């Protein structure tokens, strides 16, 4: 405490303006305190300002390679590098490869021309005099069923091929070379968007076809939804259309009516249209060799070789999944993409890379700058501070005198 009191007394009596005759000792001490405060504030501002100053250094790299670009990016950071591309529009096909692996069914014997031709021969050999009955049988529907399945595989393959070509022919617009993380992020986002729109294209087309079939009351060539009947064979005799009935469901009110075939085959349904019955059926029988043998036995087909079952261990789908659910995923088992950052760099082909380096002010420079300004600052404060104190004292005296002058008339009036 004694030391603190001594320091306080010393600061109180500190006087660096004792040589000035215009000011009293008290004014000189006040000027000293103001001088010290202003000097500390000014030095703090100068130091802070010099420490916050940064210098910008720029240099260029001509015809950089990908390795040089990565080295610059690693050393200085992506924000410090600017490499304008010579080609602004870069097609995805130049740096992206995407492949799809399809369900085994779409490359199997069940959708081959030989198999479908044999089914047509079976159907053509039937007695079509009573179409009301054969639409419930395996022999009467197998041809249209597997033909529709082959068409469905072809349609989905075309949708994927056309969508893939459209995506690869589109371009990414890039004025500058981008770092690999942002490149992968943007490219993968574009791929995800492309792949997510493919099933929707199929679904929209399928739903439109279903609506047109039901809404317009189209009659199936195979008489699966409506069959013709006449009761009087004569000239201009009327022909009547009767709806087929599957279970308790009439094709007159719904095109989605189905029931198991005769004879019964696991997962095989017959219905108002080959497409509707196909979509609601499953591939359960095609994974079972004994069921396939039974199927070919019922159809009495003369095939050059035995048809083998599909492999359950090669698909991500369940054998109980409907063909509709598999087709909505476009029969895609797996899809893979190869994205080449090297090819993207070659297409961008920057001729020059600009590197801007930001460095903080050097401490030695800060110290020398402060020392250089210190002399001028102290001289300025020594001139201004005493004058300011003297001016303030004069103003205070003048204000005090004015108050006294105003108070005297009021006192005289009260005395009188």
TIMI-455598 format. One line per 5 residues: their letters; for each residue x, y, z of N, C-alpha, C. Coordinates in steps of 0.1 Angstrom, whole numbers, plus 5000, padded with zeros to 4 digits. Layout:
N
a) X Y Z X Y Z X Y Z; ...
//
This chain:
416
xxxxx) 5008 4988 5000 5000 5000 5000 5009 5013 5000; 5020 5012 5008 5028 5024 5008 5035 5027 4995; 5038 5016 4988 5044 5018 4975 5034 5024 4965; 5022 5019 4966 5011 5024 4957 5009 5039 4959; 5009 5043 4972 5007 5057 4976 5018 5065 4971
xxxxx) 5031 5060 4972 5042 5067 4967 5041 5070 4952; 5037 5059 4944 5036 5060 4930 5025 5070 4926; 5014 5069 4934 5002 5079 4932 5007 5093 4934; 5014 5095 4945 5019 5109 4948 5029 5114 4937; 5037 5104 4932 5047 5108 4922 5040 5112 4909
xxxxx) 5030 5104 4905 5022 5107 4893 5015 5120 4895; 5010 5123 4907 5002 5135 4910 5011 5147 4908; 5024 5146 4912 5033 5158 4912 5041 5158 4899; 5039 5148 4890 5047 5147 4878 5044 5159 4869; 5055 5166 4865 5053 5178 4857 5064 5178 4846
xxxxx) 5060 5177 4833 5070 5178 4823 5070 5191 4816; 5061 5200 4821 5060 5213 4815 5064 5224 4825; 5073 5221 4834 5077 5231 4844 5085 5243 4839; 5089 5242 4827 5097 5253 4821 5088 5264 4815; 5075 5261 4814 5066 5271 4808 5061 5281 4818
xxxxx) 5063 5294 4815 5059 5305 4824 5044 5309 4823; 5038 5305 4811 5024 5309 4809 5014 5302 4817; 5018 5290 4823 5009 5282 4830 5014 5281 4845; 5004 5280 4853 5007 5278 4867 5012 5263 4869; 5017 5260 4881 5022 5247 4884 5010 5237 4883
xxxxx) 4999 5240 4888 4987 5231 4887 4983 5229 4873; 4983 5240 4865 4980 5238 4850 4990 5229 4843; 5003 5231 4847 5013 5223 4841 5011 5208 4844; 5008 5205 4857 5005 5191 4861 4993 5185 4853; 4983 5194 4852 4971 5189 4844 4975 5186 4830
xxxxx) 4983 5195 4824 4987 5193 4810 4996 5180 4809; 5004 5177 4820 5012 5165 4819 5003 5153 4819; 4993 5153 4828 4984 5141 4828 4976 5139 4814; 4972 5151 4809 4965 5150 4796 4974 5145 4785; 4987 5150 4786 4997 5146 4776 4999 5131 4776
xxxxx) 5001 5126 4789 5004 5111 4790 4992 5103 4785; 4980 5107 4788 4968 5100 4783 4967 5100 4768; 4968 5112 4762 4967 5113 4748 4979 5106 4741; 4991 5106 4747 5002 5099 4741 5000 5083 4741; 4994 5078 4752 4991 5064 4753 4981 5060 4743
xxxxx) 4970 5068 4742 4960 5065 4732 4965 5065 4718; 4973 5076 4715 4978 5077 4701 4988 5066 4698; 4996 5062 4707 5005 5050 4705 4998 5037 4703; 4987 5035 4711 4979 5023 4709 4973 5022 4695; 4967 5034 4691 4961 5034 4678 4971 5032 4667
xxxxx) 4983 5038 4668 4993 5036 4658 4998 5021 4657; 5000 5015 4669 5005 5001 4670 4994 4992 4664; 4982 4994 4668 4971 4986 4663 4969 4987 4647; 4970 4999 4643 4968 5002 4628 4980 4995 4620; 4992 4996 4625 5003 4990 4618 5003 4975 4619
xxxxx) 4998 4969 4630 4997 4955 4631 4986 4949 4621; 4975 4957 4619 4965 4952 4610 4967 4954 4596; 4978 4961 4592 4981 4963 4578 4986 4951 4572; 4981 4947 4560 4986 4935 4553 4991 4939 4539; 5000 4932 4534 5006 4935 4521 5002 4924 4512
xxxxx) 4999 4928 4499 4995 4919 4489 5007 4917 4479; 5010 4904 4476 5021 4901 4467 5014 4892 4456; 5016 4895 4444 5010 4887 4433 5021 4883 4423; 5020 4870 4419 5029 4865 4409 5021 4855 4400; 5026 4852 4388 5018 4844 4379 5027 4831 4375
xxxxx) 5019 4821 4371 5025 4808 4367 5020 4806 4353; 5028 4805 4343 5024 4803 4329 5023 4788 4326; 5012 4785 4318 5010 4771 4313 5012 4761 4325; 5004 4762 4335 5006 4753 4347 5001 4739 4344; 5008 4729 4349 5003 4715 4348 4994 4713 4360
xxxxx) 4988 4701 4360 4979 4698 4371 4986 4696 4384; 4998 4691 4383 5007 4689 4395 5011 4703 4400; 5014 4712 4392 5017 4726 4396 5005 4733 4403; 4994 4731 4396 4981 4737 4402 4979 4731 4416; 4980 4718 4418 4978 4712 4431 4988 4717 4441
xxxxx) 5000 4719 4437 5011 4723 4446 5008 4738 4450; 5003 4746 4441 5000 4760 4444 4988 4760 4454; 4978 4751 4451 4966 4751 4459 4970 4746 4473; 4979 4736 4474 4983 4731 4487 4991 4741 4495; 4999 4749 4488 5008 4758 4495 5001 4771 4499
xxxxx) 4993 4777 4490 4987 4790 4492 4972 4790 4495; 4966 4779 4493 4951 4778 4495 4944 4781 4482; 4932 4776 4481 4924 4778 4469 4919 4792 4467; 4917 4799 4478 4913 4813 4477 4923 4823 4471; 4936 4818 4472 4947 4827 4467 4950 4825 4452
xxxxx) 4944 4815 4446 4947 4811 4432 4936 4814 4423; 4939 4820 4412 4929 4822 4401 4935 4818 4388; 4928 4807 4382 4933 4802 4370 4921 4802 4359; 4920 4812 4351 4910 4813 4341 4910 4802 4331; 4899 4796 4328 4898 4785 4318 4898 4791 4304
xxxxx) 4904 4784 4295 4904 4788 4281 4891 4783 4274; 4884 4773 4280 4872 4767 4275 4861 4769 4286; 4852 4777 4284 4842 4780 4295 4832 4769 4296; 4827 4763 4285 4817 4753 4285 4824 4739 4283; 4823 4731 4293 4830 4718 4293 4819 4707 4293
xxxxx) 4818 4698 4283 4808 4688 4283 4811 4677 4294; 4800 4672 4300 4802 4662 4310 4809 4649 4304; 4806 4647 4291 4812 4635 4285 4827 4635 4285; 4833 4647 4286 4848 4647 4285 4854 4643 4298; 4846 4643 4309 4853 4639 4322 4844 4630 4331
xxxxx) 4833 4625 4326 4824 4616 4333 4820 4604 4325; 4821 4593 4331 4817 4580 4326 4807 4574 4335; 4795 4570 4331 4785 4564 4339 4780 4551 4333; 4779 4540 4340 4774 4528 4335 4763 4522 4344; 4754 4514 4338 4743 4508 4345 4744 4493 4343
xxxxx) 4741 4485 4354 4740 4471 4353 4725 4467 4355; 4720 4460 4346 4705 4457 4346 4702 4444 4352; 4689 4442 4356 4684 4430 4361 4687 4418 4351; 4691 4407 4357 4694 4395 4348 4683 4392 4339; 4670 4394 4343 4659 4391 4334 4660 4397 4321
xxxxx) 4664 4410 4320 4664 4417 4307 4675 4412 4297; 4683 4403 4302 4693 4397 4292 4692 4382 4292; 4680 4377 4297 4678 4362 4298 4671 4357 4286; 4669 4343 4287 4662 4336 4276 4647 4340 4276; 4642 4345 4288 4627 4347 4289 4623 4359 4280
xxxxx) 4632 4368 4276 4628 4379 4267 4635 4377 4253; 4641 4366 4250 4647 4364 4238 4637 4361 4226; 4641 4364 4214 4632 4362 4203 4628 4348 4201; 4637 4338 4203 4634 4324 4202 4623 4320 4211; 4624 4324 4224 4615 4320 4234 4601 4326 4231
xxxxx) 4601 4339 4227 4588 4345 4224 4582 4340 4211; 4590 4336 4201 4584 4330 4189 4578 4316 4192; 4584 4309 4201 4578 4296 4205 4565 4298 4213; 4564 4308 4221 4552 4311 4228 4541 4316 4218; 4545 4323 4207 4535 4327 4197 4529 4314 4190
xxxxx) 4538 4304 4187 4533 4292 4181 4524 4285 4190; 4526 4285 4203 4517 4279 4213 4503 4286 4212; 4504 4299 4212 4491 4307 4212 4484 4305 4199; 4492 4305 4188 4486 4304 4175 4479 4290 4173; 4483 4280 4180 4478 4267 4179 4466 4264 4187
xxxxx) 4462 4274 4195 4450 4273 4204 4437 4274 4196; 4426 4269 4201 4413 4271 4196 4408 4284 4201; 4407 4294 4192 4403 4307 4196 4388 4310 4194; 4381 4299 4193 4366 4301 4191 4359 4306 4203; 4365 4305 4215 4359 4310 4227 4370 4318 4235
xxxxx) 4371 4331 4231 4381 4339 4237 4378 4342 4252; 4366 4340 4256 4362 4343 4270 4369 4333 4279; 4373 4322 4274 4380 4312 4283 4395 4312 4283; 4401 4313 4271 4415 4312 4269 4423 4323 4276; 4416 4335 4279 4423 4346 4285 4427 4343 4300
xxxxx) 4421 4332 4305 4424 4328 4319 4435 4317 4320; 4439 4312 4308 4448 4301 4308 4463 4306 4306; 4472 4297 4310 4486 4300 4308 4489 4300 4293; 4484 4291 4285 4487 4290 4271 4482 4302 4263; 4470 4308 4268 4464 4319 4261 4470 4332 4264
xxxxx) 4479 4333 4275 4484 4346 4279 4499 4347 4279; 4506 4335 4278 4521 4335 4280 4528 4344 4269; 4523 4343 4257 4529 4350 4246 4528 4365 4248; 4516 4370 4251 4515 4385 4253 4522 4389 4266; 4523 4380 4276 4530 4383 4288 4545 4385 4286
xxxxx) 4551 4376 4281 4566 4377 4279 4570 4386 4268; 4561 4389 4258 4564 4399 4248 4563 4413 4255; 4553 4415 4264 4552 4427 4271 4564 4429 4280; 4569 4418 4286 4581 4419 4295 4593 4423 4287; 4595 4418 4275 4606 4422 4266 4605 4436 4262
xxxxx) 4593 4441 4259 4591 4455 4255 4594 4464 4267; 4590 4460 4279 4593 4468 4290 4608 4469 4293; 4615 4458 4291 4630 4459 4293 4636 4468 4282; 4631 4468 4270 4636 4476 4260 4633 4491 4262; 4621 4494 4267 4617 4508 4269 4626 4514 4280
xxxxx) 4627 4506 4291 4636 4512 4302 4650 4514 4298; 4655 4504 4290 4669 4506 4285 4670 4518 4276; 4660 4521 4268 4660 4533 4259 4659 4545 4267; 4651 4545 4278 4650 4557 4286 4664 4560 4293; 4670 4550 4298 4683 4552 4304 4694 4557 4294
xxxxx) 4694 4550 4282 4703 4554 4271 4701 4569 4267; 4688 4572 4264 4686 4586 4260 4689 4596 4271; 4685 4593 4283 4688 4602 4294 4703 4604 4297; 4710 4592 4295 4725 4593 4297 4731 4601 4286; 4727 4600 4274 4733 4608 4263 4729 4623 4264
xxxxx) 4717 4625 4269 4714 4639 4271 4722 4646 4282; 4724 4638 4293 4733 4643 4304 4747 4646 4300; 4753 4636 4293 4767 4637 4289 4769 4648 4278; 4759 4651 4270 4760 4661 4261 4758 4675 4266; 4753 4676 4279 4752 4689 4285 4765 4693 4291
xxxxx) 4767 4706 4294 4780 4711 4298 4779 4718 4312; 4791 4718 4318 4793 4726 4330 4800 4739 4326; 4795 4750 4331 4801 4763 4328 4810 4767 4340; 4823 4769 4336 4833 4772 4346 4843 4782 4341; 4843 4794 4346 4852 4805 4341 4866 4803 4347
xxxxx) 4867 4796 4359 4880 4794 4365 4881 4779 4369; 4893 4774 4370 4896 4761 4375 4891 4760 4390; 4884 4749 4393 4880 4748 4407 4887 4736 4414; 4887 4737 4427 4894 4727 4435 4887 4713 4434; 4894 4703 4437 4889 4689 4435 4877 4686 4444
xxxxx) 4876 4692 4456 4865 4689 4465 4852 4695 4459; 4853 4708 4455 4841 4714 4449 4837 4708 4436; 4847 4704 4428 4845 4697 4415 4837 4684 4418; 4841 4676 4427 4834 4663 4430 4820 4666 4436; 4819 4676 4444 4806 4679 4450 4796 4683 4439
xxxxx) 4800 4692 4430 4791 4697 4420 4788 4686 4409; 4798 4678 4406 4796 4667 4396 4787 4656 4401; 4789 4652 4414 4781 4642 4420 4766 4647 4422; 4765 4660 4425 4751 4665 4426 4744 4665 4412; 4751 4668 4401 4745 4667 4388 4742 4653 4384
xxxxx) 4750 4643 4388 4748 4629 4385 4735 4624 4393; 4734 4628 4405 4723 4624 4413 4710 4630 4408; 4710 4642 4403 4698 4648 4397 4695 4641 4384; 4705 4638 4376 4702 4630 4364 4696 4617 4367; 4702 4609 4376 4697 4596 4379 4684 4596 4386
xxxxx) 4680 4606 4393 4667 4607 4400 4656 4610 4390; 4659 4617 4379 4649 4620 4370 4645 4609 4360; 4654 4599 4359 4651 4588 4349 4639 4580 4353; 4637 4575 4365 4625 4568 4368 4612 4576 4366; 4613 4589 4369 4601 4597 4368 4597 4598 4353
xxxxx) 4606 4598 4344 4603 4598 4330 4595 4585 4326; 4599 4574 4331 4592 4561 4329 4579 4561 4335; 4578 4566 4348 4565 4565 4355 4555 4574 4348; 4559 4586 4343 4550 4595 4337 4544 4589 4324; 4553 4582 4316 4549 4576 4304 4539 4564 4307
xxxxx) 4543 4556 4317 4534 4545 4320 4520 4549 4325; 4520 4559 4334 4507 4564 4339 4498 4569 4328; 4505 4576 4318 4497 4582 4307 4491 4570 4299; 4499 4560 4296 4494 4548 4289 4483 4541 4296; 4484 4540 4309 4473 4533 4317 4460 4542 4316
xxxxx) 4462 4555 4318 4450 4563 4318 4443 4563 4304; 4451 4563 4293 4445 4563 4280 4438 4550 4277; 4443 4539 4282 4437 4526 4280 4424 4525 4287; 4423 4529 4300 4411 4528 4307 4401 4539 4303; 4406 4551 4301 4397 4562 4298 4390 4561 4285
xxxxx) 4397 4555 4275 4392 4554 4261 4385 4541 4259; 4386 4532 4269 4379 4519 4267 4385 4511 4256; 4398 4511 4254 4405 4504 4243 4403 4489 4245; 4400 4482 4234 4398 4467 4235 4411 4460 4232; 4415 4451 4240 4427 4443 4238 4426 4434 4226
xxxxx) 4436 4433 4219 4437 4424 4207 4434 4409 4212; 4439 4406 4224 4438 4392 4229 4425 4390 4237; 4415 4400 4236 4402 4399 4243 4403 4397 4258; 4413 4402 4264 4415 4401 4278 4406 4410 4286; 4402 4421 4281 4393 4430 4288 4379 4430 4283
xxxxx) 4377 4429 4270 4364 4428 4264 4364 4417 4254; 4353 4410 4253 4352 4400 4242 4339 4402 4234; 4340 4399 4221 4329 4401 4212 4320 4389 4211; 4307 4391 4210 4298 4380 4209 4286 4384 4201; 4281 4375 4193 4269 4378 4185 4260 4366 4187
xxxxx) 4247 4369 4187 4237 4359 4190 4229 4354 4178; 4232 4361 4167 4225 4358 4154 4234 4360 4143; 4238 4350 4136 4248 4351 4125 4239 4354 4113; 4239 4367 4109 4232 4371 4097 4238 4384 4093; 4234 4389 4081 4239 4402 4076 4235 4413 4085
xxxxx) 4244 4422 4089 4242 4433 4097 4237 4430 4111; 4241 4417 4116 4237 4413 4129 4245 4421 4139; 4239 4425 4150 4246 4433 4161 4257 4424 4167; 4268 4431 4171 4279 4425 4178 4280 4431 4192; 4280 4423 4202 4280 4428 4216 4294 4427 4222
xxxxx) 4297 4437 4230 4310 4437 4238 4306 4434 4252; 4313 4424 4257 4311 4420 4271 4324 4421 4279; 4324 4427 4291 4336 4428 4299 4340 4414 4305; 4353 4412 4305 4358 4401 4312 4357 4403 4327; 4355 4392 4334 4354 4392 4349 4366 4384 4355
xxxxx) 4374 4391 4363 4385 4384 4370 4382 4384 4385; 4379 4373 4390 4374 4372 4404 4361 4379 4405; 4361 4389 4414 4348 4397 4415 4350 4411 4409; 4360 4412 4400 4363 4425 4394 4360 4425 4379; 4353 4436 4375 4349 4437 4361 4359 4447 4354
xxxxx) 4363 4443 4342 4372 4452 4334 4364 4464 4329; 4351 4464 4330 4343 4475 4326 4345 4487 4335; 4348 4484 4348 4350 4495 4358 4364 4497 4361; 4373 4487 4359 4387 4489 4363 4396 4480 4354; 4407 4486 4349 4416 4478 4341 4426 4471 4349
xxxxx) 4426 4472 4363 4436 4466 4371 4431 4452 4377; 4420 4447 4371 4415 4434 4376 4425 4423 4373; 4428 4414 4382 4437 4402 4380 4432 4390 4388; 4438 4379 4384 4436 4367 4392 4447 4357 4388; 4449 4346 4395 4459 4336 4391 4455 4329 4379
xxxxx) 4465 4324 4372 4462 4317 4359 4458 4303 4361; 4453 4297 4350 4449 4283 4350 4458 4276 4339; 4466 4266 4344 4469 4262 4357 4477 4272 4365; 4477 4270 4378 4483 4279 4387 4499 4279 4386; 4505 4291 4384 4519 4293 4384 4522 4304 4394
xxxxx) 4532 4301 4402 4535 4311 4413 4539 4324 4407; 4532 4335 4412 4535 4348 4408 4529 4352 4395; 4523 4343 4388 4518 4346 4374 4503 4349 4375; 4500 4362 4371 4486 4366 4371 4481 4369 4357; 4468 4367 4355 4461 4372 4343 4452 4383 4346
xxxxx) 4449 4392 4336 4441 4403 4339 4436 4410 4327; 4430 4422 4329 4423 4429 4318 4432 4432 4306; 4445 4436 4309 4454 4439 4298 4467 4432 4301; 4475 4428 4291 4488 4421 4293 4497 4430 4302; 4496 4443 4300 4505 4452 4308 4501 4452 4322
xxxxx) 4488 4454 4326 4484 4454 4339 4487 4441 4347; 4484 4430 4340 4486 4417 4347 4501 4415 4349; 4509 4419 4339 4523 4418 4340 4529 4426 4352; 4525 4438 4353 4530 4447 4363 4526 4442 4377; 4515 4436 4379 4511 4431 4392 4517 4417 4395
xxxxx) 4522 4410 4385 4528 4397 4387 4542 4399 4393; 4548 4387 4397 4562 4387 4403 4570 4378 4395; 4583 4378 4398 4593 4369 4391 4596 4356 4399; 4587 4353 4408 4589 4342 4417 4592 4329 4410; 4584 4326 4400 4586 4313 4393 4599 4313 4386
xxxxx) 4604 4324 4381 4616 4324 4372 4628 4322 4380; 4627 4323 4394 4639 4320 4402 4639 4305 4407; 4629 4298 4403 4627 4284 4407 4628 4275 4395; 4638 4266 4395 4640 4257 4383 4628 4248 4381; 4623 4242 4392 4612 4233 4391 4600 4240 4386
xxxxx) 4598 4252 4390 4586 4260 4385 4588 4263 4370; 4600 4265 4365 4602 4268 4351 4600 4255 4343; 4604 4244 4348 4602 4231 4341 4587 4228 4340; 4580 4232 4351 4565 4230 4351 4559 4239 4341; 4564 4251 4340 4559 4261 4330 4561 4256 4316
xxxxx) 4572 4252 4312 4575 4247 4299 4567 4234 4296; 4565 4226 4306 4557 4214 4304 4542 4218 4301; 4537 4227 4308 4523 4231 4305 4522 4237 4292; 4532 4245 4287 4531 4251 4274 4535 4242 4263; 4541 4230 4267 4544 4220 4256 4553 4226 4246
xxxxx) 4564 4233 4250 4572 4240 4241 4584 4231 4237; 4588 4233 4224 4599 4225 4219 4611 4235 4217; 4619 4236 4228 4630 4246 4228 4643 4238 4225; 4653 4245 4219 4665 4238 4216 4673 4235 4228; 4671 4242 4239 4679 4239 4251 4670 4242 4263
xxxxx) 4674 4236 4274 4666 4238 4287 4668 4252 4292; 4657 4258 4296 4657 4272 4301 4661 4271 4316; 4671 4278 4320 4675 4278 4334 4669 4290 4342; 4669 4288 4355 4663 4299 4363 4672 4310 4365; 4666 4322 4369 4674 4333 4373 4681 4331 4386
xxxxx) 4692 4339 4389 4700 4337 4401 4696 4347 4412; 4691 4342 4423 4687 4351 4434 4699 4359 4440; 4711 4353 4439 4722 4360 4446 4728 4371 4437; 4723 4373 4425 4728 4384 4417 4719 4396 4416; 4709 4396 4424 4699 4407 4423 4697 4414 4437
xxxxx) 4694 4427 4437 4691 4434 4449 4676 4433 4452; 4668 4428 4442 4654 4427 4444 4650 4414 4450; 4638 4414 4456 4633 4402 4462 4625 4395 4451; 4624 4382 4452 4616 4374 4443 4601 4377 4444; 4597 4382 4455 4583 4386 4457 4580 4400 4453
xxxxx) 4590 4408 4448 4587 4421 4443 4579 4421 4430; 4569 4429 4429 4561 4430 4417 4570 4435 4406; 4567 4432 4394 4574 4437 4382 4572 4452 4381; 4561 4457 4386 4559 4471 4386 4569 4478 4394; 4572 4473 4406 4582 4479 4415 4596 4478 4410
xxxxx) 4599 4468 4403 4612 4466 4397 4614 4475 4385; 4603 4476 4377 4603 4485 4365 4604 4500 4368; 4598 4503 4379 4598 4517 4384 4613 4521 4388; 4621 4511 4390 4635 4514 4392 4643 4510 4380; 4636 4509 4369 4642 4507 4355 4651 4495 4355
xxxxx) 4648 4485 4362 4655 4472 4362 4670 4474 4365; 4673 4485 4372 4687 4488 4375 4692 4481 4387; 4702 4472 4386 4708 4466 4397 4719 4475 4404; 4728 4479 4396 4739 4488 4401 4742 4499 4391; 4747 4510 4396 4752 4520 4387 4765 4526 4392
xxxxx) 4774 4529 4383 4787 4534 4388 4791 4545 4379; 4799 4554 4384 4803 4566 4377 4818 4568 4379; 4825 4572 4369 4839 4575 4370 4841 4590 4366; 4846 4597 4375 4848 4612 4374 4863 4615 4373; 4867 4621 4362 4881 4624 4360 4884 4638 4362
xxxxx) 4891 4642 4373 4895 4655 4375 4906 4659 4366; 4915 4650 4362 4926 4652 4352 4920 4657 4339; 4909 4650 4334 4903 4653 4321 4897 4667 4322; 4891 4670 4333 4884 4683 4335 4895 4694 4334; 4907 4692 4340 4917 4702 4340 4922 4704 4325
xxxxx) 4923 4692 4318 4928 4693 4304 4918 4701 4296; 4905 4700 4298 4895 4707 4291 4895 4722 4295; 4897 4725 4308 4898 4738 4312 4910 4745 4307; 4921 4738 4308 4934 4742 4302 4938 4757 4305; 4940 4760 4317 4943 4774 4320 4957 4778 4315
xxxxx) 4959 4789 4308 4972 4793 4303 4980 4801 4314; 4973 4807 4324 4980 4814 4334 4973 4813 4347; 4980 4811 4358 4975 4811 4371 4980 4823 4379; 4971 4831 4385 4975 4842 4393 4974 4838 4408; 4985 4841 4415 4986 4838 4429 4987 4851 4437
xxxxx) 4978 4854 4446 4979 4865 4454 4981 4861 4469; 4993 4866 4474 4997 4862 4488 4995 4874 4497; 4988 4872 4508 4985 4883 4518 4994 4880 4530; 5003 4890 4533 5012 4888 4545 5010 4899 4554; 5010 4896 4568 5008 4907 4578 5021 4915 4578
xxxxx) 5020 4927 4584 5031 4936 4586 5041 4930 4595; 5054 4932 4592 5065 4927 4600 5066 4935 4613; 5069 4928 4624 5070 4934 4637 5082 4945 4637; 5093 4942 4630 5104 4951 4630 5100 4964 4623; 5092 4962 4612 5087 4974 4605 5077 4982 4614
xxxxx) 5069 4975 4622 5060 4982 4631 5067 4990 4641; 5078 4984 4647 5086 4991 4657 5093 5003 4651; 5099 5002 4640 5106 5013 4634 5096 5024 4630; 5084 5020 4625 5074 5030 4621 5070 5038 4634; 5067 5031 4645 5063 5037 4657 5073 5047 4662
xxxxx) 5086 5042 4662 5097 5051 4667 5099 5063 4658; 5096 5061 4645 5098 5073 4636 5087 5083 4638; 5075 5078 4642 5064 5087 4645 5064 5093 4659; 5071 5086 4668 5070 5090 4682 5075 5104 4684; 5087 5108 4678 5092 5121 4680 5083 5132 4675
xxxxx) 5077 5131 4663 5068 5141 4659 5055 5141 4667; 5051 5130 4672 5039 5129 4680 5041 5136 4694; 5052 5134 4700 5055 5140 4713 5056 5155 4711; 5063 5159 4701 5065 5174 4698 5051 5181 4696; 5043 5174 4688 5029 5180 4686 5021 5181 4699
xxxxx) 5022 5170 4707 5014 5170 4719 5019 5181 4729; 5033 5182 4730 5038 5192 4739 5035 5206 4735; 5032 5208 4722 5028 5222 4718 5013 5224 4720; 5005 5214 4717 4991 5215 4718 4985 5214 4732; 4990 5205 4740 4984 5202 4753 4984 5214 4762
xxxxx) 4996 5221 4764 4996 5232 4773 4987 5244 4769; 4987 5246 4756 4978 5256 4750 4964 5253 4752; 4960 5240 4751 4947 5236 4753 4943 5238 4768; 4951 5234 4777 4948 5236 4791 4946 5251 4794; 4955 5259 4789 4954 5273 4791 4941 5279 4786
xxxxx) 4938 5275 4774 4925 5279 4767 4913 5275 4775; 4913 5263 4780 4902 5258 4788 4901 5266 4801; 4912 5269 4808 4912 5277 4820 4906 5291 4817; 4910 5297 4806 4905 5310 4803 4890 5310 4801; 4885 5299 4794 4871 5298 4791 4863 5296 4804
xxxxx) 4869 5288 4813 4862 5286 4826 4861 5299 4834; 4872 5307 4834 4872 5320 4841 4862 5329 4835; 4861 5329 4821 4852 5338 4815 4837 5334 4818; 4835 5321 4818 4821 5317 4821 4818 5320 4836; 4828 5319 4845 4825 5322 4859 4822 5337 4860
xxxxx) 4829 5346 4853 4827 5360 4854 4813 5364 4849; 4809 5357 4838 4796 5360 4832 4785 5356 4842; 4787 5346 4849 4777 5342 4859 4776 5352 4871; 4787 5357 4875 4787 5367 4885 4780 5380 4881; 4783 5384 4868 4776 5396 4863 4761 5395 4863
xxxxx) 4757 5383 4859 4742 5380 4858 4736 5380 4872; 4744 5376 4882 4739 5375 4896 4738 5388 4903; 4746 5398 4899 4746 5411 4906 4733 5419 4904; 4728 5420 4892 4715 5428 4891 4704 5422 4899; 4703 5409 4899 4693 5402 4907 4694 5405 4922
xxxxx) 4707 5406 4927 4709 5410 4941 4705 5424 4944; 4708 5433 4935 4705 5448 4937 4689 5449 4937; 4682 5442 4929 4668 5443 4928 4662 5438 4941; 4667 5428 4947 4662 5423 4960 4665 5433 4971; 4676 5440 4971 4680 5450 4982 4670 5462 4981
x) 4667 5466 4969 4658 5477 4967 4644 5474 4970
//
